[in-house]
C-alpha cells in the first residue's frame, strides 16, 4: 500500500510521506487505533481546506493547525502522548503573485529551479545525523530537540520545519517529492539539476521508473534503509 499522498490546487502543492507504524507483533504499540494511511489522508485534508480557501496564515501556522485538528479527530480513542504514534513527512509549496513559499518537515525535499537553471534544494536531513539508528535511539530522537521532527501529534513540530520565501521571478519551476523519489540524487549520485531535468522532460513517471531500476540493481549493503520505498513527485512550472 502506498503511504504517500499528493494534494494540489491552483496555487499550492502538498506532499506527505507516512512513516510505517511499528507492528504490534514486534512488541511495539503505537497507541493509535488508526493506520498510517488514515493519518496521511486526514492530515492532507486538514491542510487542503485552508489552502483552497486562500488562507493568508504562514505555512508553519497552517501545519500546526492541521496537526492540532488531526489530533482532535482521534484524541478520544488514541494515546497521543505515545512517541510511536503514526507520523508523516510534509513538503509544501504555495505560489503567490510576488513570492513562492516552501516548508519542509523531515525527508521530503523541495527543489526550486531559477530561470538561469540554478537549483536550490531544501532538504531536512536531521535524521541523517543521529548518533545511532537502533529502534530505541530513533524513537527517543523523534520530535525532540537535537533529534528530528515529523508531523504526528505535536503541533509545535510545525515550527521546527525548514521554511522560507523566494521572489516569484526567481523561480521557473518547483519540484516537490518524497524520499522514495529524491533518492535519485540522494542515494544514486545524480545532481539535483539532473533530477529536475528528468522531471521536466519526462515527468514524475520517468523519474520514478529510473529510481526503481536503480533500486533493483543496488548491491546489498550499499545503502541504508529500505531497498524499495513509496515514491511520489510533482513538478510545477511557473514560467
Helices and strands as residue ranges (DSSP letters): E 4-9, E 12-19, G 24-26, H 36-52, H 59-74, E 87-95, E 99-105, E 110-113, E 119-122, G 126-129, H 135-141, G 155-160, E 162-167, G 168-170, E 173-177, H 179-186, H 192-217, E 233-237
